Amino acid sequence: MKKFMLIGILGLMVTANIYAQKSDVQLIEETVFEFAKAGDNQDVKAFEKILDVNYRVVMNRLFGGDKVAVLPRSVYLDKIKNKEFGGDKREVTIHNITINGTTANVKVTLKGEKMIFTSLLTLAKNGVGEWLLISDVPVLNKD
């Protein structure tokens, strides 16, 4: 009987621990919302925490261009710092999240007063379990 109770108690402890930890989906969602908030507030320090050192923005024919432009993290942060990007309070809609091991793709719409973007975000999970953005492929919505 004591063995049975001990096994039951250990099982409850393991179950409670699993439910106390956040899932990868929750952590990814939090990172996406932090990303949007950092952009809205033009907060470079917040971006530095959630953008991987290899982060890139890939803009395909964005803003009327006819080519693909790739902005590395440093250029993107300079544009945030100089207030060229960001500064619009946006509503965030996550359409889907696909997790493939330690990488994830998120389709998200960021709707602000100035513009509406639908982006494909790629995130990577680092060695301590944080999800960091490694790329953003935005499309400007015409609506």
C-alpha positions as CSV (number, residue, x, y, z in Angstrom):
1,M,0.0,0.0,0.0
2,K,2.8,2.4,0.9
3,K,4.5,1.7,-2.5
4,F,1.2,2.5,-4.3
5,M,0.8,5.8,-2.4
6,L,4.4,6.7,-3.1
7,I,4.0,6.0,-6.8
8,G,0.8,8.1,-6.9
9,I,2.4,11.0,-5.1
10,L,5.4,10.9,-7.5
11,G,3.1,10.8,-10.5
12,L,1.2,13.9,-9.2
13,M,4.4,15.8,-8.7
14,V,5.7,15.0,-12.2
15,T,2.3,16.0,-13.7
16,A,2.2,19.2,-11.7
17,N,5.7,20.1,-12.8
18,I,4.8,19.5,-16.5
19,Y,1.8,21.8,-16.3
20,A,3.7,24.5,-14.4
21,Q,6.1,24.9,-17.3
22,K,5.1,26.9,-20.3
23,S,4.8,25.2,-23.6
24,D,6.9,26.1,-26.6
25,V,3.7,27.5,-28.3
26,Q,3.1,29.8,-25.3
27,L,6.8,30.9,-25.3
28,I,6.7,31.6,-29.1
29,E,3.5,33.6,-28.7
30,E,5.0,35.7,-26.0
31,T,8.1,36.3,-28.2
32,V,5.9,37.4,-31.1
33,F,3.9,39.8,-28.8
34,E,7.2,41.2,-27.4
35,F,8.5,41.7,-30.9
36,A,5.4,43.7,-31.8
37,K,5.5,45.7,-28.6
38,A,9.2,46.5,-29.1
39,G,8.4,47.8,-32.6
40,D,5.4,49.8,-31.4
41,N,7.6,51.5,-28.7
42,Q,10.7,51.7,-31.0
43,D,12.5,49.9,-28.1
44,V,16.0,48.9,-29.3
45,K,16.9,47.3,-25.9
46,A,13.8,45.1,-26.0
47,F,14.7,44.1,-29.6
48,E,18.3,43.2,-28.6
49,K,16.9,40.6,-26.2
50,I,14.6,38.8,-28.7
51,L,16.4,39.2,-32.0
52,D,19.1,36.5,-32.6
53,V,22.5,37.9,-33.8
54,N,21.7,36.5,-37.2
55,Y,18.3,38.2,-37.5
56,R,17.3,39.4,-41.0
57,V,14.4,41.2,-42.5
58,V,13.7,39.9,-46.0
59,M,11.6,42.4,-48.0
60,N,10.4,41.1,-51.4
61,R,9.2,44.0,-53.5
62,L,8.1,45.9,-50.4
63,F,7.2,49.6,-50.5
64,G,6.9,49.6,-54.3
65,G,10.4,48.2,-55.0
66,D,11.0,45.5,-57.6
67,K,13.8,43.6,-55.8
68,V,14.4,41.6,-52.7
69,A,16.1,43.6,-50.0
70,V,17.7,42.0,-47.0
71,L,18.3,44.1,-43.9
72,P,20.7,42.6,-41.3
73,R,20.0,43.0,-37.6
74,S,22.3,46.0,-37.2
75,V,20.6,48.0,-40.0
76,Y,17.1,47.1,-38.7
77,L,18.0,48.3,-35.2
78,D,19.4,51.5,-36.6
79,K,16.1,52.1,-38.4
80,I,14.3,51.5,-35.2
81,K,16.6,53.8,-33.3
82,N,16.3,56.6,-35.9
83,K,12.5,56.2,-35.8
84,E,12.3,55.1,-39.5
85,F,10.6,51.9,-38.5
86,G,8.0,51.3,-35.8
87,G,6.1,53.7,-33.6
88,D,2.6,52.5,-34.5
89,K,0.4,50.7,-31.9
90,R,-0.6,47.5,-33.6
91,E,-3.1,44.7,-33.1
92,V,-1.4,41.3,-33.3
93,T,-3.1,38.3,-34.8
94,I,-1.3,35.0,-34.9
95,H,-2.7,32.8,-37.6
96,N,-0.6,29.7,-37.1
97,I,2.6,28.3,-35.5
98,T,4.6,25.4,-36.9
99,I,7.3,24.0,-34.7
100,N,10.0,21.8,-36.2
101,G,12.3,20.7,-33.4
102,T,14.2,23.8,-32.3
103,T,12.9,26.1,-35.0
104,A,9.4,27.5,-35.6
105,N,7.5,29.5,-38.2
106,V,4.7,31.9,-37.3
107,K,2.3,33.6,-39.7
108,V,1.2,36.8,-38.0
109,T,-0.7,40.0,-39.0
110,L,0.3,43.3,-37.4
111,K,-2.4,45.8,-37.9
112,G,-1.7,49.4,-37.0
113,E,-3.1,52.8,-38.0
114,K,-0.3,53.5,-40.5
115,M,0.0,50.1,-42.1
116,I,-1.0,46.4,-42.0
117,F,1.7,43.7,-42.5
118,T,1.4,40.0,-42.7
119,S,4.7,38.4,-41.8
120,L,6.3,35.0,-41.8
121,L,8.5,34.9,-38.8
122,T,11.2,32.3,-38.2
123,L,12.3,31.7,-34.6
124,A,15.1,29.5,-33.2
125,K,15.2,28.0,-29.7
126,N,18.5,28.7,-28.0
127,G,20.3,26.4,-25.5
128,V,18.5,27.9,-22.5
129,G,15.0,27.5,-24.0
130,E,14.4,31.0,-25.2
131,W,12.8,31.5,-28.6
132,L,14.6,34.2,-30.6
133,L,13.6,35.7,-34.0
134,I,16.0,34.9,-36.8
135,S,14.0,36.3,-39.8
136,D,11.0,38.4,-40.7
137,V,9.5,38.2,-44.2
138,P,6.8,41.0,-44.2
139,V,4.2,41.6,-46.9
140,L,2.4,45.0,-46.9
141,N,-1.4,44.4,-47.0
142,K,-3.3,46.6,-49.4
143,D,-6.4,46.8,-47.2
